[in-house]
Amino acid sequence: MLHILTVTFPFFALVLAGFLAVHRAMLPLPAIPGLNAFVLYFAVPCLLFRFGAGTPISQLLDPGVFGVYLLCALIVVGFTIVTTLGPRIDWNNAAFGALTAAFPNTGFMGVPLLVALFGARAAGPTIVTIVVDLVITSSLCIALSRLGSVDAAGHGGAAGAARKALRGVAANPLPWSILLGAAFSAFELSLPGPVMATLGLLADAASPVALFTIGAVLARSQLTSIDRTPLIDYVPIALGKLLLHPLLVMLLGSAAIRLGVPIDRFTLTIMVLVAALPSASNVVLLAERYGANSARLARVILLSTALAFLSFSGAVALLS
């Protein structure tokens, strides 16, 4: 356990550093979008491309991982909506709450953390889960968020929201970097040395800057919010993200293996640990765009990130 904490501590310490930097006004709030842009459009795409290009194409196109992880995400989304939808939580907020319960912080935190713990072999199944969450889970939750909206009919309703979400996916550089890396892997292509060295520098910057940015975004959400969300509206979702989601992946993944789905135990371990990651910080930005209660979601993300230092480390110890 001590060895695991030695690996995980720096990752969560960088999140805390970003949080404190904003809280103590060492990093001004207007600087955060710049950090986010660097991570989203430069550093993380290079990281994902490098892993994609260096991973066998068979791992990147694993239908077993894709199907099991997708099924678990759909169950988590449905369960969260059913258990939270009510007088205080409408469709919009229930759908985005479900997204925080099913969408782990894999791109900014999971890839570098799991590779640090288990080596480059962990990148393949991790990348598959990113594709599921970016393309399907997020699009589904955005479409569900439009159900029951007063002006849904005037804007194409859920179908219009789904199309808008897919356009957002198309504008997101992360899926394209994964696709490009997979193409390089499939056709055994390589970039010129100086270009690869440049991409390598950006990829190496992804982990520290992304983790620092996560903390900064969480601190900004807390500082700019005057909302007093009841504990019952966000604590169960954070606990579900850290406990129920990975448990579901473990159970369904084990059942799939017994039924003959070609998933090895190492891959299942990576899938479970992906699900055990805290909620993705970019859900707050999506919620703001679609008029949901971003303060509530920020609390889910903040609490899940704080608790994940122990829960994620414990999951690694149990599974390894």
Secondary structure, DSSP 8 states (H G I E B T S, - for coil): -HHHHHHHHHHHHHHHHHHHHHHTTSS-GGGHHHHHHHIIIIIHHHHHHHHHHTS-HHHHT-HHHHHHHHHHHHHHHHHHHHHH-SSSS-HHHHHHHHHHHH-B-IIIIIHHHHHHHH-GGGHHHHHHHHHIIIIIIHHHHHHHHTTT-TTTGGGTHHHHHHHHHHHHHHH-HHHHHHHHHHHHHHTT----HHHHHHHHHHHHHHHHHHHHHHHHHHHHHHHH------GGGTHHHHHIIIIIHHHHHHHHHHHHHHTT----HHHHHHHHHHHTS-B-TTHHHHHHHTT--HHHHHHHHHHHHHHHHHHHHHHHHHH-
